[in-house]
Amino acid sequence: MQNDKEKFKREFIQRLINFSIKIINFTEELRTGIFPYSIVDQLIRSSSSIGANVVEAKSSHSKKDYIKYFEIA
């Protein structure tokens, strides 16, 4: 049971990393188009903040904080 939870956590983090990489690669295509830099930049920052909030949740001090960070993510 514990191994399943650990496996899920590792796979979840890996999916978040892959998602951020895919967004960054996608925005490389957008930069050659007519999209303003501010929109492309916001897309990168908002997509990568999901992983940052999950990592922050892992280091939370209470269950309430843990839930709050996952809600934000």
N, CA, C and O atoms as CSV, one atom per row, in Angstrom:
chain,resi,resn,atom,element,x,y,z
A,1,MET,N,N,0.817,-1.197,0.000
A,1,MET,CA,C,0.000,0.000,0.000
A,1,MET,C,C,0.864,1.265,0.000
A,1,MET,O,O,0.614,2.201,-0.760
A,2,GLN,N,N,1.881,1.278,0.861
A,2,GLN,CA,C,2.763,2.431,0.929
A,2,GLN,C,C,3.526,2.623,-0.382
A,2,GLN,O,O,3.740,3.754,-0.818
A,3,ASN,N,N,3.932,1.528,-1.002
A,3,ASN,CA,C,4.641,1.621,-2.274
A,3,ASN,C,C,3.775,2.216,-3.361
A,3,ASN,O,O,4.269,2.949,-4.218
A,4,ASP,N,N,2.470,1.906,-3.336
A,4,ASP,CA,C,1.550,2.484,-4.316
A,4,ASP,C,C,1.465,3.993,-4.155
A,4,ASP,O,O,1.426,4.718,-5.148
A,5,LYS,N,N,1.434,4.474,-2.921
A,5,LYS,CA,C,1.377,5.915,-2.678
A,5,LYS,C,C,2.650,6.597,-3.154
A,5,LYS,O,O,2.606,7.650,-3.790
A,6,GLU,N,N,3.775,5.989,-2.840
A,6,GLU,CA,C,5.056,6.564,-3.263
A,6,GLU,C,C,5.173,6.560,-4.787
A,6,GLU,O,O,5.668,7.518,-5.381
A,7,LYS,N,N,4.721,5.489,-5.404
A,7,LYS,CA,C,4.755,5.408,-6.862
A,7,LYS,C,C,3.867,6.485,-7.476
A,7,LYS,O,O,4.253,7.136,-8.447
A,8,PHE,N,N,2.678,6.670,-6.908
A,8,PHE,CA,C,1.770,7.702,-7.398
A,8,PHE,C,C,2.406,9.082,-7.265
A,8,PHE,O,O,2.323,9.892,-8.188
A,9,LYS,N,N,3.038,9.356,-6.130
A,9,LYS,CA,C,3.665,10.663,-5.913
A,9,LYS,C,C,4.773,10.917,-6.933
A,9,LYS,O,O,4.866,12.002,-7.507
A,10,ARG,N,N,5.616,9.896,-7.153
A,10,ARG,CA,C,6.698,10.058,-8.137
A,10,ARG,C,C,6.140,10.293,-9.537
A,10,ARG,O,O,6.618,11.165,-10.263
A,11,GLU,N,N,5.124,9.512,-9.912
A,11,GLU,CA,C,4.535,9.668,-11.241
A,11,GLU,C,C,3.837,11.018,-11.378
A,11,GLU,O,O,3.863,11.630,-12.446
A,12,PHE,N,N,3.220,11.474,-10.308
A,12,PHE,CA,C,2.533,12.766,-10.328
A,12,PHE,C,C,3.525,13.903,-10.552
A,12,PHE,O,O,3.295,14.788,-11.376
A,13,ILE,N,N,4.629,13.869,-9.810
A,13,ILE,CA,C,5.665,14.890,-9.984
A,13,ILE,C,C,6.241,14.829,-11.396
A,13,ILE,O,O,6.480,15.867,-12.013
A,14,GLN,N,N,6.461,13.641,-11.903
A,14,GLN,CA,C,6.994,13.496,-13.256
A,14,GLN,C,C,6.022,14.050,-14.292
A,14,GLN,O,O,6.447,14.676,-15.263
A,15,ARG,N,N,4.727,13.827,-14.098
A,15,ARG,CA,C,3.726,14.375,-15.020
A,15,ARG,C,C,3.728,15.897,-14.980
A,15,ARG,O,O,3.564,16.546,-16.014
A,16,LEU,N,N,3.913,16.472,-13.792
A,16,LEU,CA,C,3.978,17.926,-13.683
A,16,LEU,C,C,5.204,18.477,-14.407
A,16,LEU,O,O,5.121,19.502,-15.084
A,17,ILE,N,N,6.327,17.805,-14.265
A,17,ILE,CA,C,7.551,18.228,-14.951
A,17,ILE,C,C,7.358,18.131,-16.464
A,17,ILE,O,O,7.709,19.050,-17.203
A,18,ASN,N,N,6.800,17.016,-16.913
A,18,ASN,CA,C,6.562,16.838,-18.357
A,18,ASN,C,C,5.602,17.886,-18.893
A,18,ASN,O,O,5.781,18.385,-20.004
A,19,PHE,N,N,4.576,18.223,-18.103
A,19,PHE,CA,C,3.618,19.247,-18.515
A,19,PHE,C,C,4.320,20.590,-18.693
A,19,PHE,O,O,4.099,21.278,-19.690
A,20,SER,N,N,5.156,20.963,-17.743
A,20,SER,CA,C,5.879,22.231,-17.839
A,20,SER,C,C,6.800,22.255,-19.052
A,20,SER,O,O,6.893,23.272,-19.740
A,21,ILE,N,N,7.473,21.155,-19.314
A,21,ILE,CA,C,8.371,21.083,-20.474
A,21,ILE,C,C,7.582,21.210,-21.772
A,21,ILE,O,O,8.008,21.906,-22.694
A,22,LYS,N,N,6.437,20.543,-21.848
A,22,LYS,CA,C,5.610,20.638,-23.052
A,22,LYS,C,C,5.112,22.062,-23.281
A,22,LYS,O,O,5.066,22.531,-24.418
A,23,ILE,N,N,4.741,22.746,-22.203
A,23,ILE,CA,C,4.287,24.134,-22.336
A,23,ILE,C,C,5.425,25.023,-22.811
A,23,ILE,O,O,5.225,25.883,-23.668
A,24,ILE,N,N,6.612,24.823,-22.264
A,24,ILE,CA,C,7.764,25.629,-22.684
A,24,ILE,C,C,8.065,25.389,-24.160
A,24,ILE,O,O,8.323,26.335,-24.903
A,25,ASN,N,N,8.032,24.136,-24.582
A,25,ASN,CA,C,8.261,23.836,-26.001
A,25,ASN,C,C,7.174,24.447,-26.876
A,25,ASN,O,O,7.456,24.950,-27.963
A,26,PHE,N,N,5.938,24.404,-26.402
A,26,PHE,CA,C,4.826,24.996,-27.148
A,26,PHE,C,C,4.993,26.509,-27.280
A,26,PHE,O,O,4.712,27.082,-28.333
A,27,THR,N,N,5.449,27.146,-26.210
A,27,THR,CA,C,5.605,28.597,-26.264
A,27,THR,C,C,6.738,29.023,-27.189
A,27,THR,O,O,6.746,30.151,-27.682
A,28,GLU,N,N,7.687,28.134,-27.427
A,28,GLU,CA,C,8.736,28.452,-28.403
A,28,GLU,C,C,8.105,28.679,-29.782
A,28,GLU,O,O,8.545,29.543,-30.541
A,29,GLU,N,N,7.075,27.896,-30.090
A,29,GLU,CA,C,6.367,28.079,-31.360
A,29,GLU,C,C,5.562,29.368,-31.364
A,29,GLU,O,O,5.450,30.033,-32.394
A,30,LEU,N,N,4.999,29.725,-30.203
A,30,LEU,CA,C,4.193,30.944,-30.115
A,30,LEU,C,C,5.045,32.199,-30.281
A,30,LEU,O,O,4.580,33.204,-30.818
A,31,ARG,N,N,6.280,32.138,-29.823
A,31,ARG,CA,C,7.152,33.323,-29.887
A,31,ARG,C,C,7.462,33.732,-31.315
A,31,ARG,O,O,7.785,34.891,-31.577
A,32,THR,N,N,7.366,32.779,-32.245
A,32,THR,CA,C,7.636,33.126,-33.641
A,32,THR,C,C,6.397,33.716,-34.305
A,32,THR,O,O,6.467,34.212,-35.429
A,33,GLY,N,N,5.274,33.662,-33.613
A,33,GLY,CA,C,4.026,34.177,-34.178
A,33,GLY,C,C,3.752,35.602,-33.739
A,33,GLY,O,O,4.670,36.370,-33.453
A,34,ILE,N,N,2.477,35.939,-33.693
A,34,ILE,CA,C,2.063,37.305,-33.390
A,34,ILE,C,C,1.712,37.508,-31.917
A,34,ILE,O,O,1.236,38.579,-31.539
A,35,PHE,N,N,1.944,36.485,-31.076
A,35,PHE,CA,C,1.577,36.594,-29.678
A,35,PHE,C,C,2.538,37.513,-28.938
A,35,PHE,O,O,3.753,37.400,-29.098
A,36,PRO,N,N,2.003,38.419,-28.131
A,36,PRO,CA,C,2.876,39.297,-27.335
A,36,PRO,C,C,3.668,38.498,-26.305
A,36,PRO,O,O,3.209,37.461,-25.825
A,37,TYR,N,N,4.844,38.982,-25.974
A,37,TYR,CA,C,5.710,38.317,-25.013
A,37,TYR,C,C,5.010,38.146,-23.669
A,37,TYR,O,O,5.184,37.122,-23.008
A,38,SER,N,N,4.226,39.132,-23.259
A,38,SER,CA,C,3.590,39.067,-21.940
A,38,SER,C,C,2.619,37.886,-21.833
A,38,SER,O,O,2.502,37.284,-20.765
A,39,ILE,N,N,1.932,37.551,-22.909
A,39,ILE,CA,C,1.007,36.410,-22.885
A,39,ILE,C,C,1.783,35.104,-22.815
A,39,ILE,O,O,1.429,34.207,-22.049
A,40,VAL,N,N,2.819,34.996,-23.594
A,40,VAL,CA,C,3.647,33.789,-23.595
A,40,VAL,C,C,4.300,33.611,-22.223
A,40,VAL,O,O,4.339,32.502,-21.689
A,41,ASP,N,N,4.808,34.694,-21.661
A,41,ASP,CA,C,5.445,34.644,-20.353
A,41,ASP,C,C,4.453,34.213,-19.273
A,41,ASP,O,O,4.789,33.406,-18.406
A,42,GLN,N,N,3.246,34.745,-19.325
A,42,GLN,CA,C,2.228,34.386,-18.341
A,42,GLN,C,C,1.852,32.909,-18.454
A,42,GLN,O,O,1.617,32.253,-17.439
A,43,LEU,N,N,1.794,32.389,-19.658
A,43,LEU,CA,C,1.485,30.972,-19.865
A,43,LEU,C,C,2.562,30.091,-19.228
A,43,LEU,O,O,2.248,29.092,-18.582
A,44,ILE,N,N,3.805,30.456,-19.407
A,44,ILE,CA,C,4.903,29.687,-18.805
A,44,ILE,C,C,4.844,29.768,-17.285
A,44,ILE,O,O,4.962,28.748,-16.605
A,45,ARG,N,N,4.665,30.961,-16.752
A,45,ARG,CA,C,4.661,31.120,-15.301
A,45,ARG,C,C,3.479,30.408,-14.650
A,45,ARG,O,O,3.638,29.780,-13.603
A,46,SER,N,N,2.307,30.498,-15.253
A,46,SER,CA,C,1.138,29.862,-14.648
A,46,SER,C,C,1.196,28.340,-14.741
A,46,SER,O,O,0.749,27.651,-13.824
A,47,SER,N,N,1.734,27.813,-15.823
A,47,SER,CA,C,1.808,26.357,-15.950
A,47,SER,C,C,2.880,25.763,-15.047
A,47,SER,O,O,2.701,24.661,-14.530
A,48,SER,N,N,3.975,26.460,-14.849
A,48,SER,CA,C,5.032,25.929,-13.988
A,48,SER,C,C,4.733,26.152,-12.511
A,48,SER,O,O,5.345,25.506,-11.660
A,49,SER,N,N,3.815,27.044,-12.190
A,49,SER,CA,C,3.496,27.284,-10.779
A,49,SER,C,C,2.744,26.109,-10.159
A,49,SER,O,O,2.728,25.963,-8.937
A,50,ILE,N,N,2.129,25.278,-10.979
A,50,ILE,CA,C,1.430,24.112,-10.457
A,50,ILE,C,C,2.417,23.210,-9.719
A,50,ILE,O,O,2.175,22.809,-8.581
A,51,GLY,N,N,3.516,22.901,-10.372
A,51,GLY,CA,C,4.543,22.077,-9.742
A,51,GLY,C,C,5.148,22.738,-8.521
A,51,GLY,O,O,5.443,22.068,-7.532
A,52,ALA,N,N,5.336,24.044,-8.583
A,52,ALA,CA,C,5.900,24.759,-7.441
A,52,ALA,C,C,4.978,24.678,-6.233
A,52,ALA,O,O,5.448,24.524,-5.106
A,53,ASN,N,N,3.680,24.780,-6.454
A,53,ASN,CA,C,2.742,24.681,-5.337
A,53,ASN,C,C,2.677,23.272,-4.770
A,53,ASN,O,O,2.502,23.100,-3.564
A,54,VAL,N,N,2.814,22.273,-5.610
A,54,VAL,CA,C,2.824,20.893,-5.120
A,54,VAL,C,C,4.070,20.646,-4.273
A,54,VAL,O,O,3.984,20.018,-3.218
A,55,VAL,N,N,5.211,21.129,-4.719
A,55,VAL,CA,C,6.442,20.984,-3.935
A,55,VAL,C,C,6.306,21.743,-2.617
A,55,VAL,O,O,6.745,21.257,-1.574
A,56,GLU,N,N,5.717,22.905,-2.657
A,56,GLU,CA,C,5.489,23.685,-1.439
A,56,GLU,C,C,4.557,22.945,-0.481
A,56,GLU,O,O,4.746,23.000,0.734
A,57,ALA,N,N,3.566,22.264,-1.016
A,57,ALA,CA,C,2.635,21.501,-0.181
A,57,ALA,C,C,3.363,20.381,0.549
A,57,ALA,O,O,3.048,20.077,1.699
A,58,LYS,N,N,4.336,19.767,-0.117
A,58,LYS,CA,C,5.084,18.671,0.512
A,58,LYS,C,C,5.836,19.138,1.746
A,58,LYS,O,O,6.073,18.350,2.661
A,59,SER,N,N,6.215,20.410,1.784
A,59,SER,CA,C,6.965,20.923,2.921
A,59,SER,C,C,6.094,21.712,3.894
A,59,SER,O,O,6.618,22.438,4.739
A,60,SER,N,N,4.779,21.580,3.786
A,60,SER,CA,C,3.890,22.321,4.669
A,60,SER,C,C,3.973,21.783,6.093
A,60,SER,O,O,4.371,20.642,6.327
A,61,HIS,N,N,3.587,22.635,7.031
A,61,HIS,CA,C,3.709,22.291,8.444
A,61,HIS,C,C,2.457,21.645,9.010
A,61,HIS,O,O,2.512,21.011,10.064
A,62,SER,N,N,1.352,21.792,8.340
A,62,SER,CA,C,0.113,21.220,8.848
A,62,SER,C,C,-0.707,20.656,7.696
A,62,SER,O,O,-0.456,20.957,6.529
A,63,LYS,N,N,-1.669,19.854,8.038
A,63,LYS,CA,C,-2.534,19.276,7.023
A,63,LYS,C,C,-3.357,20.365,6.341
A,63,LYS,O,O,-3.651,20.275,5.149
A,64,LYS,N,N,-3.725,21.385,7.099
A,64,LYS,CA,C,-4.490,22.507,6.548
A,64,LYS,C,C,-3.679,23.235,5.471
A,64,LYS,O,O,-4.209,23.568,4.411
A,65,ASP,N,N,-2.398,23.480,5.744
A,65,ASP,CA,C,-1.527,24.109,4.746
A,65,ASP,C,C,-1.353,23.210,3.528
A,65,ASP,O,O,-1.369,23.677,2.390
A,66,TYR,N,N,-1.187,21.923,3.780
A,66,TYR,CA,C,-1.028,20.947,2.699
A,66,TYR,C,C,-2.216,21.007,1.744
A,66,TYR,O,O,-2.044,21.057,0.526
A,67,ILE,N,N,-3.406,21.000,2.301
A,67,ILE,CA,C,-4.628,21.056,1.485
A,67,ILE,C,C,-4.710,22.389,0.740
A,67,ILE,O,O,-5.102,22.432,-0.427
A,68,LYS,N,N,-4.336,23.480,1.426
A,68,LYS,CA,C,-4.410,24.802,0.801
A,68,LYS,C,C,-3.533,24.872,-0.454
A,68,LYS,O,O,-3.961,25.394,-1.484
A,69,TYR,N,N,-2.303,24.345,-0.366
A,69,TYR,CA,C,-1.403,24.396,-1.515
A,69,TYR,C,C,-1.914,23.535,-2.677
A,69,TYR,O,O,-1.755,23.899,-3.842
A,70,PHE,N,N,-2.521,22.400,-2.354
A,70,PHE,CA,C,-3.082,21.574,-3.420
A,70,PHE,C,C,-4.306,22.236,-4.055
A,70,PHE,O,O,-4.544,22.087,-5.253
A,71,GLU,N,N,-5.072,22.959,-3.258
A,71,GLU,CA,C,-6.198,23.691,-3.825
A,71,GLU,C,C,-5.717,24.777,-4.783
A,71,GLU,O,O,-6.316,25.005,-5.834
A,72,ILE,N,N,-4.637,25.435,-4.409
A,72,ILE,CA,C,-4.068,26.471,-5.282
A,72,ILE,C,C,-3.545,25.850,-6.565
A,72,ILE,O,O,-3.762,26.375,-7.657
A,73,ALA,N,N,-2.854,24.726,-6.422
A,73,ALA,CA,C,-2.283,24.045,-7.585
A,73,ALA,C,C,-3.390,23.581,-8.493
A,73,ALA,O,O,-3.124,22.982,-9.535
